[in-house]
Amino acid sequence: MKKIVLFISITLFGYIGWWIGENVGLMTAYLVSMGGSLVGVVAGVKFNQRYLS
């Protein structure tokens, strides 16, 4: 279950980052998406620690 939550949070935050950065350009969308994925990792781990452990 923990891996599924982590996968979903990385995908969701990565997509949000891409959506925010795509208005500027392709490389910006890629970089902001990577940052969003990093935020997704942190959010997924925190969620797992708080609610699934």
Buried (B, 14 or more C-beta within 10 A) or exposed (E): EEEEBBEEBBEBBBBBBBEBBBEEEEEBBBBBBBBBBBBBBEBBBEBBEEEEE
